[in-house]
Amino acid sequence: DFCLSRGLGDVYKRQVYNEMKGAFSGEERCLLTALKKALYKGCAYEYCSAGIPGSIEKLGYDELREFYREKYSPDNCLIYIYGDVDLEEYMGLYADYFTEGEKTDRDEEVRINDCKEVTEVPCGKDARQFSGVIFSCCRAESYAECIELSVLSDILTVGADSVLRKTLVDKGGAVNFSGGFDDVTALSEFYIIAEGMEAVSYTH
């Protein structure tokens, strides 16, 4: 639904485009997107799946078709059927699709970059000052480890007595902070974003 209405005045009125304009109107989202791009540079996760508004405006129809042809194919498809249904009947609906085309040669490796340099993200002259950091954790299918990290994340970030609130806000001079553990992709992540603090390089 991010196809564009290129007409008089280059008017863009599609739903996803407008949603992404709203999402990227805040400094925190811009910073988190930049952090992920640096962490996953060189693999698919460096890109925002719904599209960045400025890039959507430059997207042509032929480019969109070529991207779909390259990335979306039967060998890269997962179908989930739920309920008391006739599986043979339902799979028959997809039979022609799965017999079409040839297997594509794509790079599916998830790469992690060890980034230690400070990167500035432009967000407009009136933007508030934010600093952030992101860490790659375990693989998402490590369920027990993800649960452990999720609990640890809550201890660090949730509530007035959380460790990071005491460190960043009560003692560190930050106005506020957000952060947490995320396991919706192949590799889980932990991120922290603090408002009102200058970025500093770090070592580990």
C-alpha positions as CSV (number, residue, x, y, z in Angstrom):
1,D,0.0,0.0,0.0
2,F,3.0,2.3,-0.3
3,C,2.4,2.8,-4.1
4,L,2.3,6.5,-4.9
5,S,-0.1,8.8,-6.7
6,R,2.3,10.8,-8.9
7,G,0.2,13.4,-10.5
8,L,-0.2,17.2,-10.4
9,G,2.0,18.5,-7.6
10,D,3.3,15.0,-6.8
11,V,0.6,14.3,-4.3
12,Y,1.3,11.3,-2.0
13,K,-1.9,10.2,-0.2
14,R,-1.5,6.5,0.5
15,Q,-2.1,5.1,4.0
16,V,1.3,3.5,4.8
17,Y,3.1,6.6,3.5
18,N,1.1,8.8,5.8
19,E,1.6,6.4,8.7
20,M,5.4,6.4,8.2
21,K,5.4,10.3,8.0
22,G,3.9,10.2,11.5
23,A,6.2,7.6,12.8
24,F,9.3,9.5,11.6
25,S,8.1,12.8,12.9
26,G,9.8,12.0,16.3
27,E,13.5,12.1,17.1
28,E,13.4,8.7,18.9
29,R,12.2,6.8,15.9
30,C,14.8,8.5,13.6
31,L,17.6,7.7,16.1
32,L,16.5,4.0,16.6
33,T,16.3,3.5,12.8
34,A,19.8,4.9,12.4
35,L,21.1,2.7,15.2
36,K,19.7,-0.4,13.5
37,K,21.1,0.6,10.2
38,A,24.6,0.9,11.7
39,L,24.2,-2.4,13.6
40,Y,23.0,-4.4,10.6
41,K,24.9,-2.7,7.8
42,G,25.2,-5.0,4.9
43,C,22.1,-7.2,5.4
44,A,18.3,-6.8,5.0
45,Y,17.8,-5.6,8.6
46,E,19.5,-2.3,7.9
47,Y,16.4,-1.2,6.1
48,C,13.1,0.0,7.5
49,S,10.5,-2.5,6.1
50,A,7.6,0.0,5.8
51,G,9.8,2.6,4.1
52,I,11.3,6.0,5.1
53,P,9.1,8.8,3.8
54,G,11.9,10.6,1.9
55,S,12.8,7.4,0.1
56,I,9.1,6.5,-0.6
57,E,8.8,9.8,-2.5
58,K,11.7,8.8,-4.8
59,L,10.4,5.2,-5.4
60,G,9.4,4.5,-9.0
61,Y,7.0,1.8,-10.1
62,D,9.6,-0.1,-12.1
63,E,11.9,-0.1,-9.1
64,L,9.1,-1.5,-6.9
65,R,8.4,-4.3,-9.5
66,E,12.1,-5.2,-9.7
67,F,12.4,-5.3,-5.9
68,Y,9.3,-7.6,-5.7
69,R,10.7,-9.9,-8.4
70,E,14.0,-10.2,-6.6
71,K,12.9,-10.6,-3.0
72,Y,9.4,-12.3,-3.2
73,S,9.4,-15.7,-4.7
74,P,7.9,-19.2,-3.9
75,D,11.1,-20.4,-2.3
76,N,11.0,-17.5,0.1
77,C,7.4,-17.9,1.1
78,L,5.8,-19.3,4.3
79,I,2.1,-20.1,4.3
80,Y,0.3,-20.5,7.6
81,I,-3.1,-22.2,7.5
82,Y,-5.2,-22.2,10.7
83,G,-8.4,-23.9,11.6
84,D,-10.4,-27.0,10.8
85,V,-10.0,-26.8,7.0
86,D,-9.3,-29.1,4.1
87,L,-5.5,-28.7,3.7
88,E,-5.4,-30.3,0.3
89,E,-8.1,-27.9,-1.0
90,Y,-6.3,-24.9,0.4
91,M,-2.9,-26.0,-0.8
92,G,-4.4,-26.5,-4.2
93,L,-5.0,-22.8,-4.4
94,Y,-1.2,-22.2,-4.2
95,A,-0.2,-25.1,-6.4
96,D,0.4,-23.0,-9.5
97,Y,2.3,-20.3,-7.6
98,F,4.8,-22.8,-6.0
99,T,5.5,-24.4,-9.4
100,E,6.3,-21.1,-11.0
101,G,9.8,-19.6,-11.3
102,E,13.2,-20.9,-10.2
103,K,15.0,-20.8,-6.9
104,T,16.6,-17.5,-6.3
105,D,20.2,-17.0,-5.1
106,R,19.8,-14.5,-2.2
107,D,22.1,-13.6,0.6
108,E,20.1,-14.3,3.9
109,E,23.0,-13.9,6.3
110,V,22.4,-11.6,9.3
111,R,25.5,-9.5,9.8
112,I,26.4,-7.7,13.0
113,N,28.7,-4.7,12.9
114,D,30.8,-3.8,15.9
115,C,30.2,-0.1,15.8
116,K,32.0,2.1,18.4
117,E,32.0,5.4,16.7
118,V,29.5,8.2,17.4
119,T,27.1,8.9,14.6
120,E,25.0,12.1,14.4
121,V,21.5,11.9,13.0
122,P,19.9,15.1,11.5
123,C,16.3,15.6,12.6
124,G,15.7,19.3,11.9
125,K,16.7,22.5,13.6
126,D,14.1,22.3,16.4
127,A,14.8,18.7,17.3
128,R,15.4,17.7,20.9
129,Q,18.7,16.1,21.8
130,F,18.7,12.3,22.1
131,S,21.5,9.7,22.4
132,G,21.1,6.0,22.0
133,V,22.9,2.6,21.9
134,I,21.7,-0.8,20.6
135,F,23.1,-4.3,21.2
136,S,22.5,-7.5,19.4
137,C,21.6,-10.3,21.8
138,C,20.7,-14.0,21.2
139,R,18.9,-15.6,18.3
140,A,15.1,-15.2,18.7
141,E,14.5,-19.0,18.6
142,S,16.4,-19.3,21.9
143,Y,13.2,-19.0,23.8
144,A,14.5,-19.6,27.3
145,E,17.3,-17.0,26.7
146,C,14.9,-14.5,25.3
147,I,12.6,-14.8,28.3
148,E,15.6,-14.3,30.6
149,L,16.7,-11.2,28.7
150,S,13.2,-9.9,28.7
151,V,13.0,-10.1,32.4
152,L,16.4,-8.5,32.8
153,S,15.3,-5.7,30.4
154,D,12.3,-5.0,32.6
155,I,14.5,-4.8,35.7
156,L,16.8,-2.3,33.9
157,T,14.1,-0.1,32.3
158,V,10.7,-0.4,33.8
159,G,9.5,1.7,36.8
160,A,10.7,4.6,38.8
161,D,13.2,2.5,40.6
162,S,14.7,0.8,37.5
163,V,18.5,0.6,37.3
164,L,18.7,2.7,34.1
165,R,16.3,5.4,35.3
166,K,18.4,5.9,38.5
167,T,21.6,5.9,36.4
168,L,20.5,8.0,33.4
169,V,17.9,10.3,34.9
170,D,18.4,10.6,38.6
171,K,22.2,10.8,38.4
172,G,23.2,11.1,34.7
173,G,21.3,14.3,33.8
174,A,19.0,12.8,31.2
175,V,15.5,14.3,31.0
176,N,13.9,11.0,30.2
177,F,14.8,7.6,28.6
178,S,13.2,4.7,26.9
179,G,14.5,1.2,26.0
180,G,13.8,-2.4,26.1
181,F,14.3,-5.9,24.7
182,D,12.9,-6.8,21.3
183,D,12.8,-10.3,19.8
184,V,10.6,-9.9,16.7
185,T,13.5,-10.4,14.2
186,A,16.0,-13.3,13.8
187,L,18.4,-11.7,16.3
188,S,17.0,-10.1,19.4
189,E,18.1,-6.6,20.4
190,F,18.4,-4.4,23.5
191,Y,18.3,-0.6,23.0
192,I,18.5,2.5,25.2
193,I,17.6,6.0,24.1
194,A,18.1,8.9,26.5
195,E,16.8,12.5,26.0
196,G,19.0,15.4,27.0
197,M,22.4,13.6,27.1
198,E,25.4,14.0,24.8
199,A,26.6,11.0,22.9
200,V,29.9,9.5,23.9
201,S,32.0,6.7,22.4
202,Y,32.2,3.5,24.4
203,T,34.3,0.4,24.7
204,H,33.4,-3.1,25.9
